[in-house]
Amino acid sequence: MKKDDSNFLVYGFVIGGILSAGLVIFLSSKFISTTIRTIRERRHKFFEGIDDIFDESAKSVNSEDNRLDKDTEEGIIDELFSRNN
């Protein structure tokens, strides 16, 4: 190989490494922001579910469709609190 050819190879590796690092940083930041958003949404839905269960106004309006027996209610509470974040 000529000396000039080896310099182009080194320049190609350096430029390729810089572009690859930029692409990795861009995609990882996008992945991290998406993951944080989904975790926040799941946490919000979790606490909404707890609020719905323990809401006093919902308990005062019991119809036959809404009634839960004690075992079912305890099962739902155990299910909610046994989940990992």
C-alpha positions, 0 to 999 in steps of 0.5 A: 500500500502506498502511504497516502492510501493508509492515511485515507483508511485511518481518516475513514475509521476516525470519521466512521467512529465519530458518526457511529458514536453520534448515532448511538448517543442519539438513539439511546437518548430517544430510547431512554426518554421513551422508557421514562415516559412509559414508566411515568404513564404506568405509575400514573395509571397505577395510582388512578386505579388505587384512587378508583378503588378507595374513592368514597363517592364511588362506594356510596353509589353501589349498584348490582354491577359494581358490587364486589365481595370482600375476597375479590376486593382483597384480591385486587388490592393484593394484585395492585401492591404486588406489582414491581415498578 
